[in-house]
Amino acid sequence: MFSKPVILIIVLILLLTFYLVIRFGAGKKKDIEESKRLSTYLFGVRILIIILAVVGLILWFFL
């Protein structure tokens, strides 16, 4: 199995990859800036990623 630091790095890399895929799938930067709906969507995605990272970090500390 993996050690604790490796697990944390893997989780953070997966979350970063998840965000980048959604961000690039949303369109060009100009399109995002012009669309309030896309901006709100990406803000929600960022909040979700932060929540998942915090929960992962908490679980990592206690396991």
TIVO-2410 file (N, C-alpha, C; in nm, 3 decimals):
# residues 63
REC num residu      c1      c2      c3 atome chaine
REC   1      M   0.083  -0.119   0.000     N      A
REC   1      M   0.000   0.000   0.000    CA      A
REC   1      M   0.088   0.126   0.000     C      A
REC   2      F   0.020   0.237  -0.018     N      A
REC   2      F   0.091   0.364  -0.021    CA      A
REC   2      F   0.106   0.420   0.121     C      A
REC   3      S   0.210   0.501   0.140     N      A
REC   3      S   0.226   0.569   0.269    CA      A
REC   3      S   0.134   0.691   0.274     C      A
REC   4      K   0.119   0.747   0.393     N      A
REC   4      K   0.027   0.859   0.410    CA      A
REC   4      K   0.059   0.980   0.323     C      A
REC   5      P   0.184   1.023   0.314     N      A
REC   5      P   0.213   1.139   0.229    CA      A
REC   5      P   0.181   1.114   0.081     C      A
REC   6      V   0.205   0.993   0.035     N      A
REC   6      V   0.176   0.960  -0.105    CA      A
REC   6      V   0.026   0.963  -0.130     C      A
REC   7      I  -0.052   0.914  -0.034     N      A
REC   7      I  -0.198   0.917  -0.048    CA      A
REC   7      I  -0.247   1.061  -0.057     C      A
REC   8      L  -0.194   1.149   0.026     N      A
REC   8      L  -0.234   1.290   0.023    CA      A
REC   8      L  -0.200   1.353  -0.112     C      A
REC   9      I  -0.083   1.325  -0.162     N      A
REC   9      I  -0.042   1.380  -0.292    CA      A
REC   9      I  -0.132   1.328  -0.404     C      A
REC  10      I  -0.166   1.200  -0.399     N      A
REC  10      I  -0.254   1.142  -0.501    CA      A
REC  10      I  -0.391   1.208  -0.497     C      A
REC  11      V  -0.446   1.227  -0.378     N      A
REC  11      V  -0.578   1.291  -0.365    CA      A
REC  11      V  -0.574   1.432  -0.420     C      A
REC  12      L  -0.472   1.508  -0.387     N      A
REC  12      L  -0.462   1.646  -0.434    CA      A
REC  12      L  -0.443   1.652  -0.586     C      A
REC  13      I  -0.366   1.560  -0.641     N      A
REC  13      I  -0.348   1.556  -0.787    CA      A
REC  13      I  -0.480   1.522  -0.856     C      A
REC  14      L  -0.555   1.428  -0.800     N      A
REC  14      L  -0.685   1.392  -0.858    CA      A
REC  14      L  -0.783   1.510  -0.853     C      A
REC  15      L  -0.783   1.584  -0.743     N      A
REC  15      L  -0.871   1.701  -0.733    CA      A
REC  15      L  -0.830   1.810  -0.832     C      A
REC  16      L  -0.701   1.831  -0.846     N      A
REC  16      L  -0.652   1.931  -0.943    CA      A
REC  16      L  -0.687   1.889  -1.085     C      A
REC  17      T  -0.670   1.761  -1.116     N      A
REC  17      T  -0.706   1.711  -1.248    CA      A
REC  17      T  -0.855   1.727  -1.275     C      A
REC  18      F  -0.936   1.695  -1.174     N      A
REC  18      F  -1.081   1.711  -1.184    CA      A
REC  18      F  -1.117   1.856  -1.217     C      A
REC  19      Y  -1.055   1.951  -1.145     N      A
REC  19      Y  -1.083   2.092  -1.171    CA      A
REC  19      Y  -1.038   2.134  -1.311     C      A
REC  20      L  -0.919   2.093  -1.352     N      A
REC  20      L  -0.867   2.133  -1.483    CA      A
REC  20      L  -0.952   2.079  -1.597     C      A
REC  21      V  -1.000   1.956  -1.584     N      A
REC  21      V  -1.086   1.899  -1.688    CA      A
REC  21      V  -1.215   1.978  -1.700     C      A
REC  22      I  -1.275   2.012  -1.587     N      A
REC  22      I  -1.399   2.091  -1.590    CA      A
REC  22      I  -1.372   2.231  -1.644     C      A
REC  23      R  -1.261   2.291  -1.602     N      A
REC  23      R  -1.228   2.428  -1.645    CA      A
REC  23      R  -1.206   2.435  -1.795     C      A
REC  24      F  -1.129   2.341  -1.850     N      A
REC  24      F  -1.104   2.343  -1.993    CA      A
REC  24      F  -1.227   2.301  -2.072     C      A
REC  25      G  -1.311   2.220  -2.013     N      A
REC  25      G  -1.435   2.181  -2.079    CA      A
REC  25      G  -1.537   2.293  -2.084     C      A
REC  26      A  -1.523   2.392  -1.996     N      A
REC  26      A  -1.618   2.503  -1.991    CA      A
REC  26      A  -1.599   2.600  -2.107     C      A
REC  27      G  -1.483   2.604  -2.166     N      A
REC  27      G  -1.460   2.693  -2.279    CA      A
REC  27      G  -1.344   2.787  -2.257     C      A
REC  28      K  -1.334   2.882  -2.349     N      A
REC  28      K  -1.225   2.978  -2.344    CA      A
REC  28      K  -1.245   3.078  -2.231     C      A
REC  29      K  -1.138   3.141  -2.190     N      A
REC  29      K  -1.144   3.238  -2.081    CA      A
REC  29      K  -1.238   3.353  -2.115     C      A
REC  30      K  -1.237   3.396  -2.239     N      A
REC  30      K  -1.323   3.506  -2.281    CA      A
REC  30      K  -1.470   3.468  -2.268     C      A
REC  31      D  -1.503   3.344  -2.306     N      A
REC  31      D  -1.642   3.297  -2.295    CA      A
REC  31      D  -1.687   3.291  -2.150     C      A
REC  32      I  -1.597   3.247  -2.063     N      A
REC  32      I  -1.630   3.235  -1.922    CA      A
REC  32      I  -1.652   3.373  -1.860     C      A
REC  33      E  -1.567   3.469  -1.894     N      A
REC  33      E  -1.580   3.603  -1.839    CA      A
REC  33      E  -1.710   3.670  -1.884     C      A
REC  34      E  -1.755   3.640  -2.005     N      A
REC  34      E  -1.876   3.702  -2.058    CA      A
REC  34      E  -2.003   3.635  -2.007     C      A
REC  35      S  -1.995   3.511  -1.967     N      A
REC  35      S  -2.113   3.436  -1.925    CA      A
REC  35      S  -2.122   3.429  -1.773     C      A
REC  36      K  -2.226   3.490  -1.719     N      A
REC  36      K  -2.245   3.486  -1.574    CA      A
REC  36      K  -2.275   3.343  -1.528     C      A
REC  37      R  -2.344   3.268  -1.610     N      A
REC  37      R  -2.381   3.131  -1.576    CA      A
REC  37      R  -2.256   3.043  -1.563     C      A
REC  38      L  -2.163   3.056  -1.657     N      A
REC  38      L  -2.039   2.978  -1.650    CA      A
REC  38      L  -1.952   3.021  -1.532     C      A
REC  39      S  -1.949   3.150  -1.505     N      A
REC  39      S  -1.871   3.200  -1.391    CA      A
REC  39      S  -1.924   3.144  -1.261     C      A
REC  40      T  -2.056   3.143  -1.248     N      A
REC  40      T  -2.118   3.089  -1.127    CA      A
REC  40      T  -2.092   2.939  -1.116     C      A
REC  41      Y  -2.099   2.870  -1.228     N      A
REC  41      Y  -2.074   2.726  -1.230    CA      A
REC  41      Y  -1.931   2.695  -1.186     C      A
REC  42      L  -1.835   2.766  -1.241     N      A
REC  42      L  -1.695   2.742  -1.205    CA      A
REC  42      L  -1.667   2.781  -1.060     C      A
REC  43      F  -1.735   2.883  -1.010     N      A
REC  43      F  -1.720   2.919  -0.869    CA      A
REC  43      F  -1.770   2.804  -0.781     C      A
REC  44      G  -1.882   2.746  -0.818     N      A
REC  44      G  -1.935   2.631  -0.745    CA      A
REC  44      G  -1.841   2.511  -0.750     C      A
REC  45      V  -1.779   2.490  -0.865     N      A
REC  45      V  -1.683   2.380  -0.879    CA      A
REC  45      V  -1.563   2.404  -0.788     C      A
REC  46      R  -1.515   2.528  -0.783     N      A
REC  46      R  -1.402   2.560  -0.695    CA      A
REC  46      R  -1.437   2.533  -0.549     C      A
REC  47      I  -1.557   2.574  -0.508     N      A
REC  47      I  -1.601   2.551  -0.370    CA      A
REC  47      I  -1.607   2.401  -0.342     C      A
REC  48      L  -1.662   2.323  -0.436     N      A
REC  48      L  -1.671   2.178  -0.420    CA      A
REC  48      L  -1.532   2.117  -0.406     C      A
REC  49      I  -1.439   2.159  -0.488     N      A
REC  49      I  -1.302   2.106  -0.482    CA      A
REC  49      I  -1.238   2.139  -0.347     C      A
REC  50      I  -1.260   2.260  -0.299     N      A
REC  50      I  -1.203   2.300  -0.169    CA      A
REC  50      I  -1.263   2.215  -0.058     C      A
REC  51      I  -1.395   2.194  -0.061     N      A
REC  51      I  -1.460   2.111   0.041    CA      A
REC  51      I  -1.405   1.969   0.037     C      A
REC  52      L  -1.392   1.913  -0.083     N      A
REC  52      L  -1.338   1.777  -0.096    CA      A
REC  52      L  -1.194   1.770  -0.046     C      A
REC  53      A  -1.115   1.872  -0.074     N      A
REC  53      A  -0.976   1.874  -0.028    CA      A
REC  53      A  -0.970   1.882   0.125     C      A
REC  54      V  -1.054   1.963   0.185     N      A
REC  54      V  -1.055   1.976   0.331    CA      A
REC  54      V  -1.099   1.844   0.395     C      A
REC  55      V  -1.203   1.783   0.342     N      A
REC  55      V  -1.249   1.654   0.395    CA      A
REC  55      V  -1.140   1.548   0.379     C      A
REC  56      G  -1.075   1.545   0.264     N      A
REC  56      G  -0.965   1.451   0.242    CA      A
REC  56      G  -0.851   1.474   0.339     C      A
REC  57      L  -0.820   1.600   0.365     N      A
REC  57      L  -0.713   1.633   0.459    CA      A
REC  57      L  -0.749   1.590   0.601     C      A
REC  58      I  -0.872   1.615   0.640     N      A
REC  58      I  -0.917   1.574   0.774    CA      A
REC  58      I  -0.911   1.423   0.788     C      A
REC  59      L  -0.961   1.350   0.688     N      A
REC  59      L  -0.954   1.204   0.693    CA      A
REC  59      L  -0.810   1.155   0.695     C      A
REC  60      W  -0.723   1.222   0.619     N      A
REC  60      W  -0.583   1.183   0.615    CA      A
REC  60      W  -0.517   1.198   0.752     C      A
REC  61      F  -0.553   1.304   0.825     N      A
REC  61      F  -0.494   1.325   0.957    CA      A
REC  61      F  -0.539   1.221   1.058     C      A
REC  62      F  -0.665   1.177   1.049     N      A
REC  62      F  -0.719   1.088   1.150    CA      A
REC  62      F  -0.711   0.940   1.117     C      A
REC  63      L  -0.668   0.904   0.999     N      A
REC  63      L  -0.659   0.762   0.964    CA      A
REC  63      L  -0.517   0.710   0.977     C      A
***
